[in-house]
Amino acid sequence: MNKPVTIADFIAHLQRFAPAVPCVCHIWIADDFEDVAPELTPDEVLATLALADATLDADTSLSWYFLRHCADTVLARREEDV
């Protein structure tokens, strides 16, 4: 992922399809990290979203557990940088 995906980006992507096309999606936004990992800084939230985007495995899903794992990975980097 070269840049964070925004709601506007997602809307633009969806507008390529007719409104009646069936689909399923799961959207996580930065505010969700207040519940997942409130200790993340705003930059770390973006890094966690980027890591989730880069490592998502459709077999395991984009779940609370997966996002917490991504957050823990980013937090571990914080510890390494100290």
Buried (B, 14 or more C-beta within 10 A) or exposed (E): EEEEEEEEEEEEEEEEEEEEEEEEEEEBEBEBBEEBBEEBEEEBBBBBBBBBBEEEEEEEEBEEEBBBBBBEBBBEEEEEEE
